[in-house]
């Protein structure tokens, strides 16, 4: 695990962190670790989630814009009766 040292913390922030730690029955180090973890996890959960459409657009762009197909000629289907299999 990482050992982290932070210098020049504002005195008001330190006092508040000590008060919170005391209220929670934790050491200053435990409270700082908890606050840092909560901040990072909170940011991760509020980050914009990529939608399925975003993924498809990104993959299409990465593939060079997709494939080119000629549109289907459906003119012969226009007057064909529909068979629903009944």
C-alpha positions as CSV (number, residue, x, y, z in Angstrom):
1,X,0.0,0.0,0.0
2,X,1.0,3.6,-0.6
3,X,2.3,5.8,2.2
4,X,1.1,9.3,1.6
5,X,2.3,12.5,3.3
6,X,0.5,15.7,2.8
7,X,2.2,19.0,3.8
8,X,0.7,22.4,4.5
9,X,-2.8,21.4,5.3
10,X,-4.9,24.5,6.3
11,X,-5.3,24.6,10.1
12,X,-9.1,24.9,9.9
13,X,-9.2,21.8,7.7
14,X,-7.0,19.9,10.2
15,X,-9.2,21.0,13.1
16,X,-12.4,19.9,11.3
17,X,-10.9,16.6,10.3
18,X,-9.8,16.0,13.9
19,X,-13.3,16.8,15.2
20,X,-14.9,14.5,12.7
21,X,-12.4,11.7,13.6
22,X,-13.2,12.2,17.3
23,X,-17.0,12.0,16.6
24,X,-16.5,8.9,14.6
25,X,-14.2,7.3,17.1
26,X,-11.3,7.1,14.6
27,X,-7.8,8.2,14.4
28,X,-6.9,11.3,12.3
29,X,-5.2,8.9,9.8
30,X,-8.3,6.6,9.6
31,X,-10.6,9.6,9.1
32,X,-8.4,11.1,6.4
33,X,-8.2,7.7,4.6
34,X,-12.0,7.4,4.8
35,X,-12.6,11.0,3.5
36,X,-10.2,10.5,0.6
37,X,-11.8,7.1,-0.3
38,X,-15.3,8.6,-0.1
39,X,-14.2,11.5,-2.4
40,X,-12.6,9.3,-5.0
41,X,-15.5,6.7,-5.0
42,X,-18.0,9.6,-5.2
43,X,-16.3,11.1,-8.2
44,X,-16.2,7.8,-9.9
45,X,-19.9,7.2,-9.4
46,X,-20.9,10.7,-10.7
47,X,-18.7,10.5,-13.8
48,X,-20.6,10.4,-17.1
49,X,-21.6,6.8,-17.9
50,X,-21.0,5.8,-21.5
51,X,-24.3,4.8,-23.0
52,X,-24.8,2.0,-25.6
53,X,-25.2,4.6,-28.3
54,X,-21.9,6.2,-27.2
55,X,-20.2,2.9,-27.4
56,X,-21.6,2.2,-30.9
57,X,-20.6,5.7,-32.2
58,X,-17.1,5.3,-30.7
59,X,-16.6,1.8,-32.3
60,X,-17.9,3.0,-35.6
61,X,-15.5,5.9,-35.6
62,X,-12.6,3.6,-34.6
63,X,-13.5,1.3,-37.5
64,X,-13.3,4.1,-40.0
65,X,-17.0,5.2,-40.2
66,X,-18.7,1.9,-40.9
67,X,-19.5,0.0,-44.0
68,X,-21.1,1.3,-47.2
69,X,-24.1,-0.7,-48.5
70,X,-26.4,0.0,-51.3
71,X,-29.9,0.6,-50.2
72,X,-32.3,-2.4,-50.8
73,X,-34.6,-2.0,-53.8
74,X,-38.0,-2.6,-52.2
75,X,-40.1,-1.5,-55.2
76,X,-41.1,-5.0,-56.1
77,X,-42.4,-5.6,-52.5
78,X,-44.8,-2.6,-52.7
79,X,-47.8,-4.5,-54.2
80,X,-47.0,-8.0,-52.8
81,X,-49.7,-9.3,-50.4
82,X,-48.6,-9.8,-46.8
83,X,-48.8,-13.4,-45.6
84,X,-49.3,-13.6,-41.8
85,X,-49.3,-17.4,-41.9
86,X,-52.9,-17.8,-40.7
